[in-house]
Amino acid sequence: MIVDDEANTEDDFSMFVKALDDRDAVQKVREYLRTQAPNVAGRMVGRVVIQGIEKRDTPQ
């Protein structure tokens, strides 16, 4: 979720990434948002709040 305290808004979204562990998943999501989310003067509008990480079983 991206939270903008000034506008009092919350934008919810889901994202699927392949990661080694939870920490790697968080880093990948933050990096993606840093480069792709709306920004003003190079700074992301709002802050990122990661509410949960869901693991999916991989078929063998």
mmCIF file of the N, C-alpha and C atoms, coordinates in Angstrom:
data_MODEL
# 
_entry.id   MODEL 
# 
loop_
_atom_site.group_PDB 
_atom_site.id 
_atom_site.type_symbol 
_atom_site.label_atom_id 
_atom_site.label_alt_id 
_atom_site.label_comp_id 
_atom_site.label_asym_id 
_atom_site.label_entity_id 
_atom_site.label_seq_id 
_atom_site.pdbx_PDB_ins_code 
_atom_site.Cartn_x 
_atom_site.Cartn_y 
_atom_site.Cartn_z 
_atom_site.occupancy 
_atom_site.B_iso_or_equiv 
_atom_site.pdbx_formal_charge 
_atom_site.auth_seq_id 
_atom_site.auth_comp_id 
_atom_site.auth_asym_id 
_atom_site.auth_atom_id 
_atom_site.pdbx_PDB_model_num 
ATOM 1   N N  . MET A 1 1  ? 0.846  -1.155  0.000   1.00 0.00 ? 1  MET A N  1 
ATOM 2   C CA . MET A 1 1  ? 0.000  0.000   0.000   1.00 0.00 ? 1  MET A CA 1 
ATOM 3   C C  . MET A 1 1  ? 0.899  1.228   0.000   1.00 0.00 ? 1  MET A C  1 
ATOM 4   N N  . ILE A 1 2  ? 0.496  2.241   -0.729  1.00 0.00 ? 2  ILE A N  1 
ATOM 5   C CA . ILE A 1 2  ? 1.191  3.524   -0.698  1.00 0.00 ? 2  ILE A CA 1 
ATOM 6   C C  . ILE A 1 2  ? 0.298  4.487   0.057   1.00 0.00 ? 2  ILE A C  1 
ATOM 7   N N  . VAL A 1 3  ? 0.820  5.076   1.118   1.00 0.00 ? 3  VAL A N  1 
ATOM 8   C CA . VAL A 1 3  ? 0.057  5.980   1.971   1.00 0.00 ? 3  VAL A CA 1 
ATOM 9   C C  . VAL A 1 3  ? 0.569  7.399   1.754   1.00 0.00 ? 3  VAL A C  1 
ATOM 10  N N  . ASP A 1 4  ? -0.349 8.312   1.436   1.00 0.00 ? 4  ASP A N  1 
ATOM 11  C CA . ASP A 1 4  ? -0.013 9.726   1.297   1.00 0.00 ? 4  ASP A CA 1 
ATOM 12  C C  . ASP A 1 4  ? -0.689 10.469  2.434   1.00 0.00 ? 4  ASP A C  1 
ATOM 13  N N  . ASP A 1 5  ? 0.101  10.863  3.452   1.00 0.00 ? 5  ASP A N  1 
ATOM 14  C CA . ASP A 1 5  ? -0.449 11.529  4.627   1.00 0.00 ? 5  ASP A CA 1 
ATOM 15  C C  . ASP A 1 5  ? -1.014 12.908  4.310   1.00 0.00 ? 5  ASP A C  1 
ATOM 16  N N  . GLU A 1 6  ? -0.412 13.618  3.359   1.00 0.00 ? 6  GLU A N  1 
ATOM 17  C CA . GLU A 1 6  ? -0.886 14.958  3.018   1.00 0.00 ? 6  GLU A CA 1 
ATOM 18  C C  . GLU A 1 6  ? -2.265 14.928  2.387   1.00 0.00 ? 6  GLU A C  1 
ATOM 19  N N  . ALA A 1 7  ? -2.485 14.002  1.461   1.00 0.00 ? 7  ALA A N  1 
ATOM 20  C CA . ALA A 1 7  ? -3.780 13.903  0.781   1.00 0.00 ? 7  ALA A CA 1 
ATOM 21  C C  . ALA A 1 7  ? -4.731 12.957  1.514   1.00 0.00 ? 7  ALA A C  1 
ATOM 22  N N  . ASN A 1 8  ? -4.229 12.305  2.565   1.00 0.00 ? 8  ASN A N  1 
ATOM 23  C CA . ASN A 1 8  ? -5.011 11.361  3.351   1.00 0.00 ? 8  ASN A CA 1 
ATOM 24  C C  . ASN A 1 8  ? -5.580 10.249  2.470   1.00 0.00 ? 8  ASN A C  1 
ATOM 25  N N  . THR A 1 9  ? -4.716 9.641   1.640   1.00 0.00 ? 9  THR A N  1 
ATOM 26  C CA . THR A 1 9  ? -5.146 8.574   0.747   1.00 0.00 ? 9  THR A CA 1 
ATOM 27  C C  . THR A 1 9  ? -4.287 7.329   0.936   1.00 0.00 ? 9  THR A C  1 
ATOM 28  N N  . GLU A 1 10 ? -4.868 6.185   0.583   1.00 0.00 ? 10 GLU A N  1 
ATOM 29  C CA . GLU A 1 10 ? -4.160 4.915   0.609   1.00 0.00 ? 10 GLU A CA 1 
ATOM 30  C C  . GLU A 1 10 ? -4.443 4.214   -0.712  1.00 0.00 ? 10 GLU A C  1 
ATOM 31  N N  . ASP A 1 11 ? -3.405 3.849   -1.456  1.00 0.00 ? 11 ASP A N  1 
ATOM 32  C CA . ASP A 1 11 ? -3.548 3.109   -2.702  1.00 0.00 ? 11 ASP A CA 1 
ATOM 33  C C  . ASP A 1 11 ? -3.088 1.679   -2.457  1.00 0.00 ? 11 ASP A C  1 
ATOM 34  N N  . ASP A 1 12 ? -4.019 0.749   -2.574  1.00 0.00 ? 12 ASP A N  1 
ATOM 35  C CA . ASP A 1 12 ? -3.730 -0.660  -2.324  1.00 0.00 ? 12 ASP A CA 1 
ATOM 36  C C  . ASP A 1 12 ? -3.393 -1.358  -3.634  1.00 0.00 ? 12 ASP A C  1 
ATOM 37  N N  . PHE A 1 13 ? -2.456 -2.278  -3.604  1.00 0.00 ? 13 PHE A N  1 
ATOM 38  C CA . PHE A 1 13 ? -2.107 -3.044  -4.788  1.00 0.00 ? 13 PHE A CA 1 
ATOM 39  C C  . PHE A 1 13 ? -1.462 -4.367  -4.381  1.00 0.00 ? 13 PHE A C  1 
ATOM 40  N N  . SER A 1 14 ? -1.423 -5.281  -5.308  1.00 0.00 ? 14 SER A N  1 
ATOM 41  C CA . SER A 1 14 ? -0.735 -6.562  -5.105  1.00 0.00 ? 14 SER A CA 1 
ATOM 42  C C  . SER A 1 14 ? 0.330  -6.688  -6.176  1.00 0.00 ? 14 SER A C  1 
ATOM 43  N N  . MET A 1 15 ? 1.395  -7.384  -5.830  1.00 0.00 ? 15 MET A N  1 
ATOM 44  C CA . MET A 1 15 ? 2.495  -7.547  -6.768  1.00 0.00 ? 15 MET A CA 1 
ATOM 45  C C  . MET A 1 15 ? 3.101  -8.929  -6.578  1.00 0.00 ? 15 MET A C  1 
ATOM 46  N N  . PHE A 1 16 ? 3.380  -9.604  -7.683  1.00 0.00 ? 16 PHE A N  1 
ATOM 47  C CA . PHE A 1 16 ? 4.010  -10.916 -7.634  1.00 0.00 ? 16 PHE A CA 1 
ATOM 48  C C  . PHE A 1 16 ? 5.472  -10.778 -8.032  1.00 0.00 ? 16 PHE A C  1 
ATOM 49  N N  . VAL A 1 17 ? 6.372  -11.295 -7.196  1.00 0.00 ? 17 VAL A N  1 
ATOM 50  C CA . VAL A 1 17 ? 7.801  -11.290 -7.511  1.00 0.00 ? 17 VAL A CA 1 
ATOM 51  C C  . VAL A 1 17 ? 8.388  -12.642 -7.122  1.00 0.00 ? 17 VAL A C  1 
ATOM 52  N N  . LYS A 1 18 ? 9.428  -13.020 -7.826  1.00 0.00 ? 18 LYS A N  1 
ATOM 53  C CA . LYS A 1 18 ? 10.192 -14.206 -7.461  1.00 0.00 ? 18 LYS A CA 1 
ATOM 54  C C  . LYS A 1 18 ? 11.321 -13.746 -6.561  1.00 0.00 ? 18 LYS A C  1 
ATOM 55  N N  . ALA A 1 19 ? 11.416 -14.324 -5.360  1.00 0.00 ? 19 ALA A N  1 
ATOM 56  C CA . ALA A 1 19 ? 12.418 -13.867 -4.408  1.00 0.00 ? 19 ALA A CA 1 
ATOM 57  C C  . ALA A 1 19 ? 12.994 -15.052 -3.631  1.00 0.00 ? 19 ALA A C  1 
ATOM 58  N N  . LEU A 1 20 ? 14.178 -14.835 -3.084  1.00 0.00 ? 20 LEU A N  1 
ATOM 59  C CA . LEU A 1 20 ? 14.844 -15.867 -2.298  1.00 0.00 ? 20 LEU A CA 1 
ATOM 60  C C  . LEU A 1 20 ? 14.204 -16.032 -0.923  1.00 0.00 ? 20 LEU A C  1 
ATOM 61  N N  . ASP A 1 21 ? 13.797 -14.903 -0.317  1.00 0.00 ? 21 ASP A N  1 
ATOM 62  C CA . ASP A 1 21 ? 13.180 -14.937 1.004   1.00 0.00 ? 21 ASP A CA 1 
ATOM 63  C C  . ASP A 1 21 ? 12.345 -13.658 1.180   1.00 0.00 ? 21 ASP A C  1 
ATOM 64  N N  . ASP A 1 22 ? 11.744 -13.484 2.350   1.00 0.00 ? 22 ASP A N  1 
ATOM 65  C CA . ASP A 1 22 ? 10.885 -12.318 2.601   1.00 0.00 ? 22 ASP A CA 1 
ATOM 66  C C  . ASP A 1 22 ? 11.634 -11.003 2.421   1.00 0.00 ? 22 ASP A C  1 
ATOM 67  N N  . ARG A 1 23 ? 12.853 -10.951 2.928   1.00 0.00 ? 23 ARG A N  1 
ATOM 68  C CA . ARG A 1 23 ? 13.637 -9.712  2.837   1.00 0.00 ? 23 ARG A CA 1 
ATOM 69  C C  . ARG A 1 23 ? 13.914 -9.347  1.371   1.00 0.00 ? 23 ARG A C  1 
ATOM 70  N N  . ASP A 1 24 ? 14.261 -10.335 0.581   1.00 0.00 ? 24 ASP A N  1 
ATOM 71  C CA . ASP A 1 24 ? 14.512 -10.107 -0.847  1.00 0.00 ? 24 ASP A CA 1 
ATOM 72  C C  . ASP A 1 24 ? 13.235 -9.622  -1.536  1.00 0.00 ? 24 ASP A C  1 
ATOM 73  N N  . ALA A 1 25 ? 12.097 -10.188 -1.176  1.00 0.00 ? 25 ALA A N  1 
ATOM 74  C CA . ALA A 1 25 ? 10.815 -9.767  -1.761  1.00 0.00 ? 25 ALA A CA 1 
ATOM 75  C C  . ALA A 1 25 ? 10.529 -8.300  -1.429  1.00 0.00 ? 25 ALA A C  1 
ATOM 76  N N  . VAL A 1 26 ? 10.744 -7.916  -0.188  1.00 0.00 ? 26 VAL A N  1 
ATOM 77  C CA . VAL A 1 26 ? 10.515 -6.526  0.227   1.00 0.00 ? 26 VAL A CA 1 
ATOM 78  C C  . VAL A 1 26 ? 11.436 -5.585  -0.547  1.00 0.00 ? 26 VAL A C  1 
ATOM 79  N N  . GLN A 1 27 ? 12.691 -5.951  -0.677  1.00 0.00 ? 27 GLN A N  1 
ATOM 80  C CA . GLN A 1 27 ? 13.642 -5.111  -1.413  1.00 0.00 ? 27 GLN A CA 1 
ATOM 81  C C  . GLN A 1 27 ? 13.233 -4.950  -2.872  1.00 0.00 ? 27 GLN A C  1 
ATOM 82  N N  . LYS A 1 28 ? 12.775 -6.018  -3.497  1.00 0.00 ? 28 LYS A N  1 
ATOM 83  C CA . LYS A 1 28 ? 12.359 -5.953  -4.900  1.00 0.00 ? 28 LYS A CA 1 
ATOM 84  C C  . LYS A 1 28 ? 11.137 -5.066  -5.076  1.00 0.00 ? 28 LYS A C  1 
ATOM 85  N N  . VAL A 1 29 ? 10.172 -5.177  -4.178  1.00 0.00 ? 29 VAL A N  1 
ATOM 86  C CA . VAL A 1 29 ? 8.969  -4.343  -4.265  1.00 0.00 ? 29 VAL A CA 1 
ATOM 87  C C  . VAL A 1 29 ? 9.323  -2.881  -4.053  1.00 0.00 ? 29 VAL A C  1 
ATOM 88  N N  . ARG A 1 30 ? 10.119 -2.584  -3.050  1.00 0.00 ? 30 ARG A N  1 
ATOM 89  C CA . ARG A 1 30 ? 10.509 -1.188  -2.796  1.00 0.00 ? 30 ARG A CA 1 
ATOM 90  C C  . ARG A 1 30 ? 11.283 -0.593  -3.971  1.00 0.00 ? 30 ARG A C  1 
ATOM 91  N N  . GLU A 1 31 ? 12.184 -1.370  -4.564  1.00 0.00 ? 31 GLU A N  1 
ATOM 92  C CA . GLU A 1 31 ? 12.950 -0.890  -5.713  1.00 0.00 ? 31 GLU A CA 1 
ATOM 93  C C  . GLU A 1 31 ? 12.020 -0.619  -6.897  1.00 0.00 ? 31 GLU A C  1 
ATOM 94  N N  . TYR A 1 32 ? 11.087 -1.521  -7.137  1.00 0.00 ? 32 TYR A N  1 
ATOM 95  C CA . TYR A 1 32 ? 10.130 -1.316  -8.226  1.00 0.00 ? 32 TYR A CA 1 
ATOM 96  C C  . TYR A 1 32 ? 9.332  -0.035  -8.002  1.00 0.00 ? 32 TYR A C  1 
ATOM 97  N N  . LEU A 1 33 ? 8.819  0.154   -6.797  1.00 0.00 ? 33 LEU A N  1 
ATOM 98  C CA . LEU A 1 33 ? 8.024  1.345   -6.507  1.00 0.00 ? 33 LEU A CA 1 
ATOM 99  C C  . LEU A 1 33 ? 8.862  2.619   -6.584  1.00 0.00 ? 33 LEU A C  1 
ATOM 100 N N  . ARG A 1 34 ? 10.106 2.523   -6.149  1.00 0.00 ? 34 ARG A N  1 
ATOM 101 C CA . ARG A 1 34 ? 10.980 3.703   -6.198  1.00 0.00 ? 34 ARG A CA 1 
ATOM 102 C C  . ARG A 1 34 ? 11.151 4.194   -7.628  1.00 0.00 ? 34 ARG A C  1 
ATOM 103 N N  . THR A 1 35 ? 11.206 3.258   -8.579  1.00 0.00 ? 35 THR A N  1 
ATOM 104 C CA . THR A 1 35 ? 11.443 3.653   -9.967  1.00 0.00 ? 35 THR A CA 1 
ATOM 105 C C  . THR A 1 35 ? 10.168 3.821   -10.781 1.00 0.00 ? 35 THR A C  1 
ATOM 106 N N  . GLN A 1 36 ? 9.057  3.198   -10.366 1.00 0.00 ? 36 GLN A N  1 
ATOM 107 C CA . GLN A 1 36 ? 7.852  3.198   -11.186 1.00 0.00 ? 36 GLN A CA 1 
ATOM 108 C C  . GLN A 1 36 ? 6.661  3.956   -10.605 1.00 0.00 ? 36 GLN A C  1 
ATOM 109 N N  . ALA A 1 37 ? 6.626  4.180   -9.312  1.00 0.00 ? 37 ALA A N  1 
ATOM 110 C CA . ALA A 1 37 ? 5.476  4.845   -8.690  1.00 0.00 ? 37 ALA A CA 1 
ATOM 111 C C  . ALA A 1 37 ? 5.497  6.345   -8.999  1.00 0.00 ? 37 ALA A C  1 
ATOM 112 N N  . PRO A 1 38 ? 4.337  6.985   -8.928  1.00 0.00 ? 38 PRO A N  1 
ATOM 113 C CA . PRO A 1 38 ? 4.302  8.442   -9.144  1.00 0.00 ? 38 PRO A CA 1 
ATOM 114 C C  . PRO A 1 38 ? 5.261  9.144   -8.195  1.00 0.00 ? 38 PRO A C  1 
ATOM 115 N N  . ASN A 1 39 ? 5.951  10.173  -8.718  1.00 0.00 ? 39 ASN A N  1 
ATOM 116 C CA . ASN A 1 39 ? 6.897  10.888  -7.868  1.00 0.00 ? 39 ASN A CA 1 
ATOM 117 C C  . ASN A 1 39 ? 6.866  12.378  -8.177  1.00 0.00 ? 39 ASN A C  1 
ATOM 118 N N  . VAL A 1 40 ? 7.380  13.134  -7.233  1.00 0.00 ? 40 VAL A N  1 
ATOM 119 C CA . VAL A 1 40 ? 7.505  14.585  -7.379  1.00 0.00 ? 40 VAL A CA 1 
ATOM 120 C C  . VAL A 1 40 ? 8.966  14.916  -7.118  1.00 0.00 ? 40 VAL A C  1 
ATOM 121 N N  . ALA A 1 41 ? 9.622  15.505  -8.093  1.00 0.00 ? 41 ALA A N  1 
ATOM 122 C CA . ALA A 1 41 ? 11.032 15.877  -7.982  1.00 0.00 ? 41 ALA A CA 1 
ATOM 123 C C  . ALA A 1 41 ? 11.892 14.680  -7.585  1.00 0.00 ? 41 ALA A C  1 
ATOM 124 N N  . GLY A 1 42 ? 11.571 13.497  -8.135  1.00 0.00 ? 42 GLY A N  1 
ATOM 125 C CA . GLY A 1 42 ? 12.369 12.316  -7.871  1.00 0.00 ? 42 GLY A CA 1 
ATOM 126 C C  . GLY A 1 42 ? 12.063 11.604  -6.575  1.00 0.00 ? 42 GLY A C  1 
ATOM 127 N N  . ARG A 1 43 ? 11.117 12.110  -5.803  1.00 0.00 ? 43 ARG A N  1 
ATOM 128 C CA . ARG A 1 43 ? 10.733 11.466  -4.543  1.00 0.00 ? 43 ARG A CA 1 
ATOM 129 C C  . ARG A 1 43 ? 9.341  10.884  -4.672  1.00 0.00 ? 43 ARG A C  1 
ATOM 130 N N  . MET A 1 44 ? 9.178  9.664   -4.188  1.00 0.00 ? 44 MET A N  1 
ATOM 131 C CA . MET A 1 44 ? 7.884  9.004   -4.280  1.00 0.00 ? 44 MET A CA 1 
ATOM 132 C C  . MET A 1 44 ? 6.841  9.762   -3.465  1.00 0.00 ? 44 MET A C  1 
ATOM 133 N N  . VAL A 1 45 ? 5.645  9.843   -4.016  1.00 0.00 ? 45 VAL A N  1 
ATOM 134 C CA . VAL A 1 45 ? 4.539  10.480  -3.313  1.00 0.00 ? 45 VAL A CA 1 
ATOM 135 C C  . VAL A 1 45 ? 4.038  9.485   -2.269  1.00 0.00 ? 45 VAL A C  1 
ATOM 136 N N  . GLY A 1 46 ? 4.187  9.796   -1.004  1.00 0.00 ? 46 GLY A N  1 
ATOM 137 C CA . GLY A 1 46 ? 3.721  8.922   0.062   1.00 0.00 ? 46 GLY A CA 1 
ATOM 138 C C  . GLY A 1 46 ? 4.802  7.983   0.550   1.00 0.00 ? 46 GLY A C  1 
ATOM 139 N N  . ARG A 1 47 ? 4.372  7.013   1.342   1.00 0.00 ? 47 ARG A N  1 
ATOM 140 C CA . ARG A 1 47 ? 5.293  6.020   1.897   1.00 0.00 ? 47 ARG A CA 1 
ATOM 141 C C  . ARG A 1 47 ? 4.737  4.631   1.621   1.00 0.00 ? 47 ARG A C  1 
ATOM 142 N N  . VAL A 1 48 ? 5.608  3.651   1.614   1.00 0.00 ? 48 VAL A N  1 
ATOM 143 C CA . VAL A 1 48 ? 5.220  2.277   1.316   1.00 0.00 ? 48 VAL A CA 1 
ATOM 144 C C  . VAL A 1 48 ? 4.983  1.536   2.626   1.00 0.00 ? 48 VAL A C  1 
ATOM 145 N N  . VAL A 1 49 ? 3.848  0.822   2.696   1.00 0.00 ? 49 VAL A N  1 
ATOM 146 C CA . VAL A 1 49 ? 3.545  -0.021  3.843   1.00 0.00 ? 49 VAL A CA 1 
ATOM 147 C C  . VAL A 1 49 ? 3.293  -1.420  3.294   1.00 0.00 ? 49 VAL A C  1 
ATOM 148 N N  . ILE A 1 50 ? 4.141  -2.372  3.637   1.00 0.00 ? 50 ILE A N  1 
ATOM 149 C CA . ILE A 1 50 ? 3.959  -3.746  3.186   1.00 0.00 ? 50 ILE A CA 1 
ATOM 150 C C  . ILE A 1 50 ? 3.171  -4.469  4.260   1.00 0.00 ? 50 ILE A C  1 
ATOM 151 N N  . GLN A 1 51 ? 1.967  -4.917  3.880   1.00 0.00 ? 51 GLN A N  1 
ATOM 152 C CA . GLN A 1 51 ? 1.056  -5.513  4.853   1.00 0.00 ? 51 GLN A CA 1 
ATOM 153 C C  . GLN A 1 51 ? 1.241  -7.015  5.015   1.00 0.00 ? 51 GLN A C  1 
ATOM 154 N N  . GLY A 1 52 ? 1.792  -7.661  4.023   1.00 0.00 ? 52 GLY A N  1 
ATOM 155 C CA . GLY A 1 52 ? 1.979  -9.102  4.146   1.00 0.00 ? 52 GLY A CA 1 
ATOM 156 C C  . GLY A 1 52 ? 2.676  -9.678  2.940   1.00 0.00 ? 52 GLY A C  1 
ATOM 157 N N  . ILE A 1 53 ? 3.286  -10.820 3.156   1.00 0.00 ? 53 ILE A N  1 
ATOM 158 C CA . ILE A 1 53 ? 3.950  -11.541 2.082   1.00 0.00 ? 53 ILE A CA 1 
ATOM 159 C C  . ILE A 1 53 ? 3.333  -12.935 2.051   1.00 0.00 ? 53 ILE A C  1 
ATOM 160 N N  . GLU A 1 54 ? 2.846  -13.304 0.894   1.00 0.00 ? 54 GLU A N  1 
ATOM 161 C CA . GLU A 1 54 ? 2.234  -14.611 0.714   1.00 0.00 ? 54 GLU A CA 1 
ATOM 162 C C  . GLU A 1 54 ? 3.165  -15.486 -0.105  1.00 0.00 ? 54 GLU A C  1 
ATOM 163 N N  . LYS A 1 55 ? 3.472  -16.650 0.414   1.00 0.00 ? 55 LYS A N  1 
ATOM 164 C CA . LYS A 1 55 ? 4.357  -17.569 -0.301  1.00 0.00 ? 55 LYS A CA 1 
ATOM 165 C C  . LYS A 1 55 ? 3.512  -18.554 -1.092  1.00 0.00 ? 55 LYS A C  1 
ATOM 166 N N  . ARG A 1 56 ? 3.943  -18.839 -2.302  1.00 0.00 ? 56 ARG A N  1 
ATOM 167 C CA . ARG A 1 56 ? 3.254  -19.805 -3.148  1.00 0.00 ? 56 ARG A CA 1 
ATOM 168 C C  . ARG A 1 56 ? 4.141  -21.026 -3.299  1.00 0.00 ? 56 ARG A C  1 
ATOM 169 N N  . ASP A 1 57 ? 3.523  -22.196 -3.295  1.00 0.00 ? 57 ASP A N  1 
ATOM 170 C CA . ASP A 1 57 ? 4.279  -23.434 -3.516  1.00 0.00 ? 57 ASP A CA 1 
ATOM 171 C C  . ASP A 1 57 ? 4.707  -23.503 -4.967  1.00 0.00 ? 57 ASP A C  1 
ATOM 172 N N  . THR A 1 58 ? 5.907  -23.970 -5.185  1.00 0.00 ? 58 THR A N  1 
ATOM 173 C CA . THR A 1 58 ? 6.396  -24.126 -6.557  1.00 0.00 ? 58 THR A CA 1 
ATOM 174 C C  . THR A 1 58 ? 6.217  -25.570 -6.986  1.00 0.00 ? 58 THR A C  1 
ATOM 175 N N  . PRO A 1 59 ? 5.673  -25.801 -8.172  1.00 0.00 ? 59 PRO A N  1 
ATOM 176 C CA . PRO A 1 59 ? 5.509  -27.188 -8.642  1.00 0.00 ? 59 PRO A CA 1 
ATOM 177 C C  . PRO A 1 59 ? 6.866  -27.832 -8.888  1.00 0.00 ? 59 PRO A C  1 
ATOM 178 N N  . GLN A 1 60 ? 6.956  -29.107 -8.593  1.00 0.00 ? 60 GLN A N  1 
ATOM 179 C CA . GLN A 1 60 ? 8.230  -29.810 -8.776  1.00 0.00 ? 60 GLN A CA 1 
ATOM 180 C C  . GLN A 1 60 ? 8.177  -30.759 -9.935  1.00 0.00 ? 60 GLN A C  1 
# 
